[in-house]
Amino acid sequence: MSSSRRSQGAEFEHQARLFLESKGLTFIAANQYFKCGELDLIMQEGETIVFVEVRQRKNNCFGSAVDSVDWQKQQKWLDSAALWLAKYDRSLEDTDCRFDLIAFGKNANDIQWFYNFLD
């Protein structure tokens, strides 16, 4: 990935974090990398750990930001979350958690929050 795309991605992740914080969620971590994938944002809402995927598409020529989270991406997301939780002696089975998607269009004002995306 080019450095300009990476910095653009970091900016959208930052905007997603600010958006979620404005909705009452608390920031825990960002950009957690694992062999199987990456967790963009980890937030907390009450007792619930929220694993947030941030996606952005300038146009829908190759599908929307939502469409880009296919089954394979969802599996990597789940696997990464399980590994992150394991670092704290927790698991998906014994932790109150959910998976949210923040999808951006052309700019940071074009934002959609898909609460409990993997439900």
Secondary structure, 3 states (H helix, E strand, C coil): CCHHHHHHHHHHHHHHHHHHHHCCCEEEEEEEEECCEEEEEEEEECCEEEEEEEEECCCCCCCCCCCCCCHHHHHHHHHHHHHHHHCCCCCCCCCCEEEEEEEECCCCCCEEEECCCCC
